[in-house]
Each structure stands twice: as structure tokens, then as C-alpha cells.
Amino acid sequence: MAPWALLSPGVLVRTGHTVLTWGITLVLFLHDTELRQWEEQGQLLLPLTFLLLVLGSLLLYLAVSLMDPGYVNVQPQPQEIKEEQTAMVPPALPLRRCRYCLVLQPLRARHCCECRRCVRRYDHHCPWMENCVGERNHPLFVVYLVLQLLVLLWGLYLAWSGLRFFQPWGLWLRSSGLLFATFLLLSLFSLVASLLLASHLYLVASNTTTWEFMSSHRIAYLRQHPGNPFDRGLTRNLAHFFCGWPSGSWETLWAEEEEEGSSPAV
């Protein structure tokens, strides 16, 4: 491995996230918070639970940031070509070749300039993870947001429990300045995580992506429909997103919606 590969943006971002996570956890343990009080009283269940949640959120973060988000193969196998060509039979839905990597893009795929690859069911490129969120890692990304928000809110409560405001300014700054800065940081992160989770739960419930929601006027397969051609109702949308059921290609769903929309009313 080349030395400069160790200083790639992905390595720096993930290292920064890991250091920040354990740094905030250490601050909560070192100050006079309820976390430290539980530890001193021998009540180890809650501190261990908090540590396990922090570790779980960090492992989920690394898993989502390092896994394949659903890259379209530059040289697809013959079976993949046959399946996609079979699925893309509607004449109103021609194949689109990416102008950057020159692959035939499946429906809902998009080229990511940061990753330099086409991603299936592209949602967005997450700079905090230095990876795309796509068809393969989007469900795990939502689970990560839920766990991360839980850890942030618990950490926010713990930081508040250790703040003591009835002290002289100089003494308070020395004893609680770092903890107060941690509280402000956790407040900001909690707000961002809450907004992200709420937006993604809405998108998942309606079976759409961030890219489609923001740029529907620019996407050919969405301009042809007054609504979302992939929306099959809340239950089926959630089942397909988290469990892959009911199975089927996006091209097939689009074609079914096209037939339903063009069929005459009885």
C-alpha cells in the first residue's frame, strides 16, 4: 500500500469519527456525570450498556462506510446482462449508458463523481462516511441512524447531568468547560441525526430516494409519471426496503405502473 493511501479522505474521516466518538465517551466518564456516579456506586449495568451502544454505533458506522453500496459492475456477467435486458423491455424506458464509466445503468442508478462508479438505487454520497448510500447499504444506514441517535440523546442527558452552574465563572470554566462544549457538540449532532432519520424514514415509507426527491424534474423515468411509480404502500415499501420482499426489478415495477396508468378505466 502506498504511503499516501493512508491519508486518503476516507481514512481521515473514519479515523476522525472514531477518535471523536471515544473522546466524547471519555469526557462523559471523567466528569461528575450520572455515568461516573453509577460506576462509583458499583452499578455497572447502565455504564456497560452505554459502552456497548457506543461500540455498536461505531461498528455500524464502519460497516456502512466500508461496504459496497451497490456498484454497477463495469464488466457485468452474462447472466446479469440477460436479466437486466429482460427486465428493461418497455420501449418507453430505453437503456441509458453512463457517460463517465460507460456502463448500462439499471433503473434508479446514478453515477457518483466522488466514488467514480455508478450506484444502484442511488440515494446520496455521504461525506461523513466518505461513501455512497445505495441499494446495498441504505437499510443498514437507517439502522445506524436509529442507534446513533439513541446514543447521542443518552450522551446529551449524561452531559447535562454533570453540569453545575452555581459556581464562580473561573472555577466553572475549569471544571465544566470541556463538558459544556461536549454538551453543545452533542446537541448539534443530535439535531442533525434527528433530521436525517426523519427524512430517510419518510423516503423509505414512500419508496423514493434523496436523489429522486430532490431532482425528480431532471429524471426521465419520473417525469413520465405524475406520482411515484415505485410506491406500493407503506407496508410493502418497508418490507421491500428492509427484507427485499416482494422481490423484483425496478424496471418491472415501473412497467407495471406504466401499464396501470395507460389502461382505460372500466
Secondary structure, 3 states (H helix, E strand, C coil): CCHHHHHCHHHHHHHHHHHHHHHHHHHHHHCCCHHHHHHHCCCCHHHHHHHHHHHHHHHHHHHHHHCCCCECCCCCCHHHHHHHHHHCCCCCCCCEECCCCCCEECCCCEEECCCCEEECCCCEEECCCCEEECCCCHHHHHHHHHHHHHHHHHHHHHHHHCCCCCCCHHHHHHHHHHHHHHHHHHHHHHHHHHHHHHHHHHHHHCCCCHHHHHCHHHCHHHHCCCCCCCCCCHHHHHHHHHHCCCCCCHHHHHHHHHHHHHCCCC
